[in-house]
Amino acid sequence: MRDFNRGGQGGKSFGPRQMYKAVCAECSQECEVPFQPKEGRPVFCRNCYSKKKNG
């Protein structure tokens, strides 16, 4: 029987997440995101993303 409840990560350790600097398309604030931004795709800071997601 497998143990699927091992700390929420399945027993894998990925280490610190690589963060990339970006500028929010909504409020123009500099922010960091956990993915490499691509040209032509908007990036939103945490606050603006939450507003778009919830409203």
C-alpha positions, 0 to 999 in steps of 0.5 A: 500500500502506498503512502500518499500523505507524505508532507504534501509533496509526495516525498520529493524535495524541490528546494527553493523556487526560482523567481523571476522579476516582472512588471504587473500589467494592471498596476505597473508595480515590479513583482516576482513570479514563479515562472519565466514571463513570456513576451506578449502575455500579461503578468499580474502581481499577487494583488491584481491576480487575486482581484481578477480571480475573485471578481 
